[in-house]
Amino acid sequence: MSTPAAGAAILAPRRSSRFVAWVRAWRAGLVPFDEVADAVAGTEEHLVADAPGTWTDVPLQEALPTLAKLSPDEIRLVLPAPGDPAACPARVTSPVPRCSPARP
């Protein structure tokens, strides 16, 4: 069993990377739809803003079907350098809803 190097930080995965990994796996047919929302949300409740066909923020479970039309290659995580919007792709082929934890 390996252990982290002394003084090394152990970082929790970011919500965005967890979201992209699970949704891509679902769209590729590797995991069933029923597991995606639970795996992405963990113990937090997530609301999705700007999901196509919605007027208000909706729970993640309700927003995921809007991504069913996308291929796994259309789902990606873009992390530009801080303050460098030029690092983002110039062309986005489809709108991607924003996902954030629900506020009490």
C-alpha positions in Angstrom: 0.0 0.0 0.0 1.4 3.4 -0.9 1.2 6.4 1.2 1.4 10.1 0.2 4.8 11.7 0.5 5.5 13.5 3.8 3.9 17.0 3.6 2.1 16.3 0.3 -1.4 17.7 0.1 -4.3 15.4 -0.5 -6.8 17.3 -2.6 -10.5 16.4 -3.0 -11.7 16.3 -6.6 -13.4 19.5 -7.7 -17.1 19.4 -8.4 -16.6 20.3 -12.0 -14.1 17.5 -12.7 -16.4 15.0 -11.0 -19.4 16.2 -13.0 -17.5 16.0 -16.3 -16.1 12.5 -15.6 -19.5 11.0 -14.6 -21.5 12.6 -17.3 -19.0 11.5 -20.0 -19.1 8.0 -18.6 -22.9 8.0 -18.7 -23.0 9.3 -22.3 -20.4 6.7 -23.3 -22.6 4.0 -21.8 -20.2 3.0 -19.1 -22.5 3.9 -16.1 -26.3 3.9 -15.8 -28.2 7.2 -15.7 -29.5 6.5 -12.2 -25.9 6.6 -10.7 -24.8 9.8 -12.3 -26.7 12.4 -10.1 -25.9 10.6 -6.9 -22.2 10.3 -7.8 -21.8 13.9 -8.9 -23.7 15.4 -6.0 -22.3 13.3 -3.2 -23.8 14.7 0.0 -24.6 18.1 -1.4 -27.8 19.2 -3.2 -27.0 20.7 -6.6 -29.1 23.1 -8.6 -28.6 23.7 -12.3 -29.1 27.2 -13.8 -29.7 27.9 -17.5 -30.7 24.3 -18.4 -32.4 24.3 -21.8 -36.2 24.4 -21.5 -36.3 25.6 -17.9 -37.1 29.0 -16.4 -35.7 28.5 -12.9 -32.9 26.6 -11.3 -33.7 22.8 -11.3 -32.2 19.9 -9.3 -29.4 18.1 -11.0 -31.5 14.9 -11.4 -34.0 16.9 -13.5 -31.3 18.7 -15.6 -29.2 15.7 -16.6 -31.7 14.5 -19.3 -31.0 17.7 -21.2 -27.4 16.4 -21.7 -28.7 13.2 -23.3 -28.3 14.5 -26.8 -24.5 15.2 -26.4 -21.8 12.7 -27.3 -19.1 12.1 -24.7 -16.6 14.2 -26.8 -18.9 17.3 -26.5 -18.6 17.2 -22.7 -15.4 18.6 -21.4 -13.8 20.6 -18.7 -11.9 23.8 -19.7 -9.6 25.3 -17.1 -7.9 28.4 -18.4 -5.1 30.1 -16.6 -6.4 32.7 -14.1 -7.3 35.9 -15.9 -6.7 34.4 -19.4 -10.0 34.1 -21.2 -8.0 33.6 -24.5 -7.2 30.0 -23.2 -10.9 29.1 -23.5 -12.1 27.6 -26.8 -13.4 30.2 -29.2 -16.3 28.1 -30.3 -18.7 26.3 -28.0 -21.1 24.0 -29.9 -23.8 23.8 -27.3 -24.8 25.7 -24.2 -23.7 24.0 -21.0 -25.8 24.5 -17.9 -24.1 25.9 -14.8 -24.3 23.6 -11.7 -23.8 24.9 -8.2 -24.6 23.7 -4.7 -28.0 24.6 -3.4 -28.2 27.4 -0.9 -30.1 26.9 2.3 
